[in-house]
Amino acid sequence: MKVQNKRWTDEEFFTEREKVLKQWPTGAEVDSQEAIDFLKKIPEEKNFADVMAKAKREGKTLAQPRAGVALIDAHIELLTFLTDQGGADLLPSTIDSYTRQNRYDECEVGIKESLKAGRSLLNGFPAVNHGVKGCRMVYNAVSKPLQARHGTPDSRLLAEIIHAGGYTSNEGGAISYNVPYAKSVPIDRCLHDWQYCDRLVGFYEENGVHINREPFGPLTGTLCPPSTSNAVAIVEALLAAEQGVKNITVGYGQCGNLIQDVAAIRSLEEQVNEYLKKFGYNDVLITTVFHQWMGGFPQDEAKAFGVISWGAATGSLAGATKVIVKTPHEAIGIPTKEANAEGIRATKMVLNMTEGQLLPEGKELRAEIDLIKAETRCIIEKLFELGKGDLAVGTVEGFAQGVMDVPFAPSKYNAGKMMPARDNNGAVRYLFTGNLPFTKDILDINREKLEERAKFEGRPVSFDMTTDDIFAVGFGRLIGRPK
Ligand SMILES: CCC[C@H]1O[C@@H](n2cnc3c(N)ncnc32)[C@H](O)[C@@H]1O
């Protein structure tokens, strides 16, 4: 499929919209003008984009959980509990796996079975099946802004339903909700489908409705080097800006070394703004999100709270606009509402104690920021070269050549030649760089830092470090030291 990084015309968008809204009966509930009128009435304190902008202005770090269950009443009860007992500043609706694969018929079964069983038999909220009406019930019942969080390569109908339903933010993007989530979705197909989701937001913005978009920062959440995830976030932000999105939260998943994680957020914010300015997108507000550790968690709940609190502290010291909260049930599965609320309370306790404290930019931090920006720049500039100036074309070609390469991703369109490992301070470095277009300096710095660890541990630099690091946090430490 031919893609180009160019704003869709109204004709292109509305022609496709007719098809999209026919994909499931609830699509018929979307009435453009009615939705615009409804969304324009949303008060600032319940508009995701406005609340993020305010937090940015005030230098605050907000807390947002993940949460989603099959039935509307239970979902409302859950979100209300997380607001009142947890202190959530922003609310999710984590969408179920069937919806993420557009298998709405399976959702129908899941809803019926959940009604019969009296408990959720889906692993999230099936927003498409509940429709605009169902989403409006959730919106009207809660007191905080709502965002759909999922992992959907084709989110076109989901975006239509949740936005018309009062959700003023949608997470995801053409790379971040495809490559880490799906095996066989072509990059160009997904670029097209997410251009639709971004153009829909652009359409609402042109009609006076503020809607936030949030590329999914952590990707596979498995030792993802900051420059790899930052490059993806910046590409998705640029693609969204081209379609008219004005309020973007770029994100990153905690790796565990304080200096590197703070540098990741600071470099991400600096560099995405540099690229937006370079391409003339001067009216896009950028905020940042720091995801608490996305890898394997300790089963022991007290240790899990240690991981959660470390993520909260790092996100706050980085100056991130929001932190995505984990729960003490992470190693087990979908958390109870009580455990979810505990994760939020622990997080907010740390956010409150670190309010106004930012890690000062010393020599080490600036050096890490500069290294991440240099690595990221190598990747992004190569994409533009491969695309002969067109970022969408360059992204398709970039994946084909392994210039953009996400570690441990299931997508068959991902080269999977790059492998990470921690250095002796726990920062994530490039062990194998595959076809990443890095300069010799960058390659040497990464190698030197891994050699330091090898010397300390008395073993050669090898993939054994990677596998030891993958299990380390679950076993109670950051760096996977040899037995
Ligand atoms: C990329 C997101 C992975 C995280 O997303 C959490 N997650 C998934 N589904 C739900 C849900 N229905 N309720 C609360 N958390 C949920 C997982 O635990 C994991 O941390």
The ligand as an SDF file (V2000), in Angstrom:
LIG
                    3D

 20 22  0  0  0  0  0  0  0  0999 V2000
    1.7770   -2.4260   27.8560 C   0  0  0  0  0  0  0  0  0  0  0  0
    0.9370   -2.5450   29.0800 C   0  0  0  0  0  0  0  0  0  0  0  0
    1.2890   -3.7480   29.9450 C   0  0  0  0  0  0  0  0  0  0  0  0
    0.7630   -3.5050   31.3210 C   0  0  0  0  0  0  0  0  0  0  0  0
   -0.6370   -3.3710   31.3090 O   0  0  0  0  0  0  0  0  0  0  0  0
   -1.1570   -4.0140   32.4560 C   0  0  0  0  0  0  0  0  0  0  0  0
   -2.5440   -4.3730   32.1730 N   0  0  0  0  0  0  0  0  0  0  0  0
   -2.9910   -5.0170   31.0780 C   0  0  0  0  0  0  0  0  0  0  0  0
   -4.3300   -5.1620   31.1630 N   0  0  0  0  0  0  0  0  0  0  0  0
   -4.7260   -4.6190   32.3430 C   0  0  0  0  0  0  0  0  0  0  0  0
   -5.9700   -4.4480   33.0100 C   0  0  0  0  0  0  0  0  0  0  0  0
   -7.1120   -4.9020   32.4590 N   0  0  0  0  0  0  0  0  0  0  0  0
   -5.9910   -3.8350   34.2120 N   0  0  0  0  0  0  0  0  0  0  0  0
   -4.8320   -3.3850   34.7570 C   0  0  0  0  0  0  0  0  0  0  0  0
   -3.6150   -3.4950   34.1900 N   0  0  0  0  0  0  0  0  0  0  0  0
   -3.5820   -4.1180   32.9960 C   0  0  0  0  0  0  0  0  0  0  0  0
   -0.2390   -5.2000   32.6450 C   0  0  0  0  0  0  0  0  0  0  0  0
   -0.2720   -5.6280   33.9740 O   0  0  0  0  0  0  0  0  0  0  0  0
    1.0970   -4.6170   32.2940 C   0  0  0  0  0  0  0  0  0  0  0  0
    1.6270   -4.0040   33.4430 O   0  0  0  0  0  0  0  0  0  0  0  0
  1  2  1  0
  2  3  1  0
  3  4  1  0
  4  5  1  0
  4 19  1  0
  5  6  1  0
  6  7  1  0
  6 17  1  0
  7  8  1  0
  7 16  1  0
  8  9  2  0
  9 10  1  0
 10 11  1  0
 10 16  2  0
 11 12  1  0
 11 13  2  0
 13 14  1  0
 14 15  2  0
 15 16  1  0
 17 18  1  0
 17 19  1  0
 19 20  1  0
M  END
$$$$
